[in-house]
């Protein structure tokens, strides 16, 4: 249960929900507010971009991840 609460607090679950519902602008806003991004955070947004054919956005976030 602690992992779930941590993910909810960190914005991972809401971010994933928005990404799955094709509301990627809101997903990106939530993602940007996450202070300590980990691979789960990045993967959630990258998957949303991938599923919706937004390759430029995906590459931009992937590049950001490689610099983190």
One Martini backbone bead per residue (centre of mass of N, CA, C, O) as a GRO file, in nm:
protein
   68
    1UNK     BB    1   0.054   0.064  -0.017
    2UNK     BB    2   0.294   0.262  -0.012
    3UNK     BB    3   0.353   0.273  -0.314
    4UNK     BB    4   0.084   0.392  -0.397
    5UNK     BB    5   0.108   0.654  -0.228
    6UNK     BB    6   0.369   0.751  -0.357
    7UNK     BB    7   0.259   0.768  -0.647
    8UNK     BB    8   0.035   0.967  -0.585
    9UNK     BB    9   0.207   1.192  -0.460
   10UNK     BB   10   0.411   1.211  -0.719
   11UNK     BB   11   0.206   1.176  -0.990
   12UNK     BB   12   0.198   0.907  -1.148
   13UNK     BB   13  -0.100   0.822  -1.164
   14UNK     BB   14  -0.219   1.077  -1.294
   15UNK     BB   15  -0.032   1.075  -1.537
   16UNK     BB   16  -0.122   0.801  -1.650
   17UNK     BB   17  -0.419   0.870  -1.682
   18UNK     BB   18  -0.386   1.102  -1.886
   19UNK     BB   19  -0.228   0.944  -2.099
   20UNK     BB   20  -0.452   0.723  -2.150
   21UNK     BB   21  -0.667   0.978  -2.222
   22UNK     BB   22  -0.512   1.189  -2.414
   23UNK     BB   23  -0.407   1.411  -2.183
   24UNK     BB   24  -0.100   1.537  -2.237
   25UNK     BB   25  -0.093   1.818  -2.120
   26UNK     BB   26  -0.158   1.732  -1.827
   27UNK     BB   27   0.062   1.521  -1.800
   28UNK     BB   28   0.295   1.727  -1.831
   29UNK     BB   29   0.224   1.907  -1.593
   30UNK     BB   30   0.261   1.689  -1.380
   31UNK     BB   31   0.545   1.606  -1.452
   32UNK     BB   32   0.676   1.892  -1.398
   33UNK     BB   33   0.594   1.875  -1.075
   34UNK     BB   34   0.791   1.659  -1.034
   35UNK     BB   35   1.073   1.644  -0.841
   36UNK     BB   36   1.132   1.311  -0.837
   37UNK     BB   37   1.229   1.156  -1.100
   38UNK     BB   38   1.169   0.846  -1.248
   39UNK     BB   39   1.127   0.584  -1.455
   40UNK     BB   40   0.817   0.579  -1.414
   41UNK     BB   41   0.755   0.865  -1.498
   42UNK     BB   42   0.878   0.859  -1.778
   43UNK     BB   43   0.727   0.611  -1.890
   44UNK     BB   44   0.442   0.724  -1.879
   45UNK     BB   45   0.486   0.954  -2.085
   46UNK     BB   46   0.617   0.797  -2.317
   47UNK     BB   47   0.375   0.608  -2.364
   48UNK     BB   48   0.170   0.827  -2.434
   49UNK     BB   49   0.320   0.934  -2.682
   50UNK     BB   50   0.339   0.668  -2.836
   51UNK     BB   51   0.028   0.597  -2.853
   52UNK     BB   52  -0.011   0.904  -3.006
   53UNK     BB   53   0.230   0.982  -3.212
   54UNK     BB   54   0.451   1.172  -3.034
   55UNK     BB   55   0.769   1.180  -3.118
   56UNK     BB   56   0.881   1.457  -3.038
   57UNK     BB   57   0.802   1.445  -2.741
   58UNK     BB   58   0.945   1.186  -2.675
   59UNK     BB   59   1.235   1.284  -2.745
   60UNK     BB   60   1.240   1.516  -2.545
   61UNK     BB   61   1.204   1.345  -2.286
   62UNK     BB   62   1.437   1.152  -2.335
   63UNK     BB   63   1.653   1.369  -2.325
   64UNK     BB   64   1.590   1.467  -2.040
   65UNK     BB   65   1.649   1.193  -1.907
   66UNK     BB   66   1.955   1.178  -1.995
   67UNK     BB   67   2.023   1.444  -1.808
   68UNK     BB   68   1.926   1.336  -1.510
   0.00000   0.00000   0.00000
